[in-house]
Amino acid sequence: MKKSLLFAARAFLSGFLIVVPVYLAVLLLLKAMGSFAKLVHPLTMLVPDWFPAENLLSLLLVLLVCFLIGVAVRTRVGGVIRERIETNVFERIPGYAVVRSLTRQLSGGGREKAWQPALAEIEDALVPAFIIEEFEDGRYTVFVPSIPTPFAGAIYILRRSRVHPLDVPFTQALQVVSRWGSGAKALAMAMEKERQATAVTARAPAPAGVARI
């Protein structure tokens, strides 16, 4: 009975995390279309009544605004303005930085260490995990997801020696969790590859005139 309730709770949470963002995005889109409806209303007089011109033109105008904003923030000035807004406004919102990093990782554009795939040593086992942040003393905050729910799990603060960052795509690690561990062999091989590369670097002779510390 307890396992069934736990499974139902996790399934509900997984669905909630998917449905709510989509629902809010649709609401915001409809709200924006309603705001632009008055602007495009004069143009609707030029087309037949049976054609949904007002809704279509409002949607196109919203998409155009999003496109122009996206182009603007890619410029040097736009990037500076965006960073200032994020620093002074959005980063004051609890959890914004983590969610931003997560969305960047999902889109393939994340370059920071937040949500970096890793294998963490928990008791006597290696478990798939994601690095959330790094302490000044070298420790890591890691998120260990539950199977098969990637965005529900436990938080651990571990020493650097117990966390093994992986040079694999974020989506690959996410798939391992959602597929009940299928593909974990590739994560273990990536960890071994990182270890071998580190060992080779450590054994490499120092350049002439440079003392190895």
Protein Blocks (a to p, Z undefined) as FASTA:
>chain_A
ZZmmmmmmmmmmmmmmmmmmmmmmmmmmmmmmmmmmmmmmmmmmmpcfklcfklmmmmmm
mmmmmmmmmmmmmpmklmmmmmmmmmmmmmmpghklmmmmmmmmmnopacbfghpacddd
ehjbccddddfbdcfkopacddddddfbfkgccdddddfklpccddddfklmmmmmmnno
paklmmmmmmmmmmmmmmmmmmpccdehiacZZ
